[in-house]
Amino acid sequence: MTGLSIPTLFCLGFEGITLPDHLRRLLDSGLGGVILFRRNLLDLEQICRLTAGLHAAAPGPLLVGVDQEGGRVTRLPEPFLAPPPAAILGALNDAILTRDLARAVGRELRAAGFTWNLAPVLDVHTNPANPIIGDRAFSHDPERVARLGVAAIQGFTEVGVLATAKHFPGHGETASDSHLTLPESPQPNARWRAVEFVPFRLAIQAGVPVVMVAHLSCPALDREAPSSLSRTVITDILRTELGFDGVVVSDDLEMAAIAARFDIGEAAVRFLEAGGDLVLICHDATRQRAAMGAVEAALRTGRLSEAQLAASLDRIARLRQRLGVNRMSVDGDAARTIVGAPEHRQLLQTILAATERVR
């Protein structure tokens, strides 16, 4: 076995508001990324200390991610801008306002040490009974989702924040929550390509650097494996058919859709076998260690090939190079002038006022 860096294939979460020792050691070993949640984010000063510590502990550019979608998926506290749900932007149908808002959100993220936003949501909200997407989606119209999604991606990109198109192949038609079970998305093959794939296809053409794959049962696409563990979905469709050559990240492998069916190590190996690059495990350190151990074992036995993992590591390296810095510095004083800036709040008020006019 060569010196491939297994930790680089992982993005991990943790508990608490300070950097734990086990994560510090993994960062020193080349951990691919860290994802932060509300449980980690107390106030601006603490956030800047935490992200500064993460970057300082990493030997090179680091993916420091957060789900700052807007609406009910808003992780950052005041004075950070609290974007409205994507459905509000969808109702306005204004790509310029959508891009400008993403730019404002991205400026605040970057100032506070984040390099990666796990947004925008590109699901097409076709099922009103869907319990997990709802107003997180821009629209039920795939063309509108595509246009506004590309605008958001452009806004984040312009201020140096990596965007993520999620949740491929499309979570909008489901009637259950993948945090709790494995949702089925029953539409036929032609419908997938006419509706659900449309926003992702345009996002890929626009250069989105990361795509997150969902945990779904999609019988028309793959009768055997969940979408996040499916070589048909990730390699044949996302990479070959749609032409995506960026980083594919899993949704959290601790979600019940996967964790109730697979050992965490087996799930991580299957995701990488399917063509994924970055394994997301958001909570439990024991599970995180087990998954890394399983990937190491699969490489040692030849189940995972060195060539395939080297290709994933190359994609992750290219993604991190897009950050433009070797080690990001976080300036708390500068962050205070950018986070919650008057022009950002004025933009939000403009959007909310426009929303009242279209209701």
PyMOL commands that set and color helices and strands:
alter all, ss='L'
color gray80, all
select helices_A, chain A and resi 6-9+21-28+38-40+44-57+86-92+95-111+134-136+142-158+189-205+227-229+231-241+256-259+264-273+285-301+306-321+332-338+342-358
alter helices_A, ss='H'
color red, helices_A
select strands_A, chain A and resi 10-12+33-36+63-66+68-70+73-74+116-117+164-168+210-213+247-250+279-281
alter strands_A, ss='S'
color yellow, strands_A
deselect
rebuild
show_as cartoon
